[in-house]
Amino acid sequence: MKLVTGRDDLAAAAEKAAAAAGTPLERLDVKPVHKASRGFLNGGSPEVCELAIVTLLQAVAYRKPVVLLPVTTLTRFQHQTLVTCSDLSVADIEGRSVGIRSWSQTTGVWMRGFLAQQYGVDLRKVNWIVYEGGHVDEYTDPEWVSRAPAGEKLQQDFLDGRLDFGIMGNELPSDARIRTAIPDARAVAEQWTASKGFAPVNHVVGVSVDAARAHSETICAIYDAMRDVVAESAESGAAQRDSAGFEALRGPISEAAAFALDQQVLPRAVDFDELVAQSCDALAVPPSRLGG
């Protein structure tokens, strides 16, 4: 089997566990990791793949042959990802232009959810500009979202003032003019996390249905190894620490799914128990085997 993940510690643990279970696992070098998503979703290589939560939810909604292995690989605050180079703030966002890489990008789904949930923003009153499509071919952006002309770049449009705001995580350029549009963004994020009991999760682990059925014992061993790494590496008391197990992921994935449905990122509601049932069916294990 083949593996894609951006974390060396998880890759090493997974490779060791798979070898011990009798099914060698080879790590593929794909950077950034989201570039592996399309092949994974369409039944190709890799069979075990780090992917964004929203990509997983869309895959389930469109009946792609993949299931959740409940391990988070990237958990982080998101309120700081709404940025501007001007004197505007989050209160000014309606009627303004906001650029984002892709409408189905998980960072954007979280941030737009916060705008609606915490700041009362009518998302349809914002001029959304996206620069790429998503990883699921069947999906199309809502009619109230605009696509930037071919060849234009989010970062350059933002820095040149053609966008009032941007939503950027890892894509954020280095420029002294950039500031967060939400005052005290970290404090707001910490308060939101405390009130919900979980931090926003960006990436999890997915497994192809064929691999899950053919190599259940190995996949479960990979889960155990990754779970142990996550537990050991998490800082005691850190609000953004990664986690593993169905129950640990129920809150953040359910919240992201609700945001995504409201934003027309999903064609239908995806309930967390649907993900649990599909994983357990493919692996032929009870939910308790994977932290349920």
N, C-alpha and C positions, 0 to 999 in steps of 0.2 A: 504494500500500500504506500501511497504518497501522502505527505503532510505539508501544510503551509501554515506557519504562524510567525508572528513578528517577535516572539519571545524565545530567547535562547534557552532559558531555564525550563520552560514547558516542553520545548522540542526535545531536549536531552532526556527529560524524564519519560516522555512518551516513547521515544526510540528504545530506551532501556526496557520499559515495560512490555512493549510489543515484541522485542527479541526474546524476552523471557517466556512470553506466551506462545512463541513459535511462529509468529507472523512478522517478518522484518518490515520496518517502517522507514522510508527514506524521506528526509526533509528536502523540499524544493526551495530554492532561493527566489522568492517573488517579492519585490519591493516596489511600491507599498503593497501590503497584503491584499488590499481590496481588488487588485488587478487579477487575483486568482479566482474571484467569486463567480465570474461568468462561466468558466469552464467547469467549476465545481457544481453549479446549479443545473447544468445541462448534462450531467451524468459522465463527465470526463474526469481527468485528473485535476486536483488531488481528491482522495477519498475522505480525508480528515482535513478540515479547513477552518481557520479563523475567519469569521465574517461578522459584519455589522448586524446588530439586532434587527434593524428595519429590513435589511436584505433577507434575513431569515424569515421574518413575518410575511414579506411579499412572496417568498418561495412557498411557504405553506399555503397562502391564499390562492396561489396559482398552481398548486399541486405539483410542485417540483419534487423529485425523488431524493429529498434530504431531510434529516431529522436533527433535533437539538441534542448535543451532548452538554449537559448543564455545568459548564465551566466558564467564568468570565475571564477574559484576557485583557480587557481595558475598561476601567471604571474611572470616571473623572467628573468634576464639576463642569457645568456648561454655561452658566450665566455670563461668564466673561467672554464668550465667543461672539457676542454681538458687539461690533466695534464701529468706530467712526473716526474720521480725520477732522471733523468739524466741531462746532459747539453744540450740536444736536444731542439729545438724550433719548432714552426709550420713550418718553412721553410724546415725542415728536414723530413717531414712526409712521402713523397712519398718513397716507398721502405721499410718502417718501419712497425712494427706490432702495431696495435691499438686494444685494447680490449674494448668491450661494452657489457652490459647485454643482450640486444636483438636488432636485426637490426631494428625492428619496434618501438623501444623505442623513444618517442618524443624528449627527450633531444638529442639523437644521430642524429635524423633527422635535428633538428635545427643546431647542431654543424657541421655536414657534409655539410649542405647547406652553412654555412659561409665559410667553407674551400674552396668550389668550387667558391662561389660568390665573396669573398673578397681576397682570397689568390691564386686563380688560380690552386688549387690542382685537379689533375686528380684522382678522387676517386677510379678508377679501378687500379691505381698504388700503392694503399695502401694495406697492408696485414691485412684485417679486421678479427678479431676473436670475435665470439659471444658465449654467454654461455647459452642462453635460447631462446625458440621460442616466438612467439607473442600470442595474445589473440584470434586471428581469425584463426580457424582451417584450413580454405581453403588456407591460405597464406603460401608460401614457400620462403625462402631467395634466393637472386640472386646466381647464380652459382659461382660468384667471391667472395663470402663471406664464410669463414670457420667456422665450429662449433668446439669449444673446446671439448676435450675428456670428457666423462661423469665423473662427480665427481670433476672436476677442478673448482676453484673459481676465479672469475675475480680479486677481491681485492688481493688475495694471489699471483696469477701469476704476478700482477702488482708490488707488493712490493718486490717480489723475483727476479725481473729483467727479467722475461720471456716475458714481454711486454715492448715495447719502450714507448708507450703512453697508456692512458686510457681515456675514456669519461665517467665521473661519476658525477652525481648530488647528490642526497641524499645518494648514496652508497659510497661516498668518505670516505676512512678510515682516521684515524688520524695518521699522521706520519710527522715528521719534514722535511723529504727529499722531500716531494711532493711540486711541484710548478706548476703554470699555464704555459702552453707552448706558450701562446700568450702574448707577452709583453704588459703591461698596459691593461689587459683584460677588466677591468671595464670601462676605458675611451673609448676603442674601442666599447664596448657594448652600452655605452651611445650615442656615435656618430652614430652608426647604427640605434638605436632607434629614434634618432632625425631626421635622414634622411628619415626613413620610416613613421614616425608618429605613431608608435605603438611599444610596447615591445613584445618579444616572449611570447606566451601563451602556457602553458603546459596542464592544465586541464580545462575542461568545464563540464557542466551538460547534461546528456542524459536522455531520457524518453522512455519507451517501447511504441510502437505504440498502443498496446491494452489499456494501461493505459491512453494514450493521448486521445484516442477516447472515452473511457468510462467515463473519469473524466476531461474533458477539463476545466471546470470552476475551479476545484481544482488545476490543473497543472498551469493554468494562475495565480492563487492566489499565488502559490509557487514561480513562476517567479517574481511577484511583490515584494514579501517579500525578496527574495534573492537579487533582484536589489537594493532595498532600503538599505540592509545591506552592499552591495558592495560600494554603493555611500557614505554611512556614514563612512565606515572604510578606504576608500582610503585617503592617505595623500595628501594634497593639493600640486600639482606640482610634485609628485613622478612619475618618469618615468616608474616604474614597477607596477603601481597600477592596480588592477583588474577592470573589467568593465562588463557591461551587455547591451544587445540589439543587434539585427542583424548588424546594421551598425557599432557598436563598434568592433564587431568580424570579420567583412568582411576582413580587412587588414591582421591580423595575421593568420587567418585560410586559406585564399587564398595563402599566402606566404608559409605556412607549406605544403599545398597541392601540390604546385609547386615543392618544395624541395622533397617531398615524391615520386612524380611521377618520377622525374629525377633519384632518387636513387633506383627505382624498388621496393619501399615499397607499391605502389598502382598498381593494375593491369590495371587501366584506370584512365583518368583524372576525378576528382571530382570538379565540379564548385560550388562555394559558393551558388549561386542561387538555385542549386539543393537541398541543405540542407534547405534553406528557404522554398522552395515549399513543401518539405516533412513534415516539422514541421507544416506549416500552414494547410496543407491538413489533417493531423492527428488530429490537435486541432480544426479544422474548424474555424479559425480566420484569419484575414488579417495580412500581415507582420507588419503593424503599431502597432498591439496589442503587439508585442514583439520587439519593438524598431527598426522597419524596415523603 
